[in-house]
Amino acid sequence: MNIGEEPFLDLSLVTTLEGRGFDFETVKSDLGQFNKGDSFIVWDSRDVSDLKFLDQGEEGKVEFWINLKDGWEISGPEEKNAILKNT
């Protein structure tokens, strides 16, 4: 959401996925760019109309999907309470 006083123009958005439990082979995003071996997805205003102009008080939406690894096992005590992050 644009909580500022001015509209945003020609935005890009990046999300970073962190955690050994993510199955990066399954990333799907209709309008986002994801390259094998990366841990981030990028959306650009050239592909997502909501990112071309975001007026004050407006919000946009992007979507992606990712599976968790099947049979993901904890490799040590530091992973006992493993965290998967989307930032």
PEKA-V950115 format. One record per residue. N is the residue number from 1. PHI is phi in whole degrees, 0 to 359 (none if undefined). OMEGA is omega in whole degrees, -180 to 180 (NA if undefined). Layout:
<<N:PHI:OMEGA> <N:PHI:OMEGA>>
This chain:
<<1:none:176> <2:276:179> <3:264:179> <4:279:-180> <5:263:-179> <6:242:176> <7:291:174> <8:261:-180> <9:237:173> <10:48:-178> <11:278:165> <12:229:-177> <13:223:179> <14:233:171> <15:240:180> <16:248:180> <17:255:-178> <18:234:175> <19:142:-179> <20:291:-178> <21:279:179> <22:285:174> <23:262:-174> <24:294:176> <25:289:-175> <26:254:-179> <27:299:176> <28:226:175> <29:208:-176> <30:301:-174> <31:245:-180> <32:269:179> <33:258:178> <34:225:178> <35:250:177> <36:306:-179> <37:95:177> <38:268:175> <39:238:-179> <40:223:177> <41:239:-179> <42:239:173> <43:245:-176> <44:230:-178> <45:297:177> <46:292:-177> <47:251:-175> <48:241:-176> <49:298:179> <50:297:-179> <51:265:179> <52:285:-179> <53:210:179> <54:234:-176> <55:284:178> <56:305:178> <57:83:180> <58:270:175> <59:227:178> <60:241:-177> <61:213:169> <62:230:-178> <63:225:170> <64:207:179> <65:226:175> <66:210:177> <67:269:170> <68:269:-180> <69:295:173> <70:287:176> <71:65:180> <72:296:-177> <73:248:177> <74:285:-175> <75:267:-180> <76:186:-176> <77:298:180> <78:290:179> <79:257:-177> <80:304:177> <81:245:-176> <82:300:-180> <83:240:172> <84:250:-174> <85:241:170> <86:233:-178> <87:240:NA>>
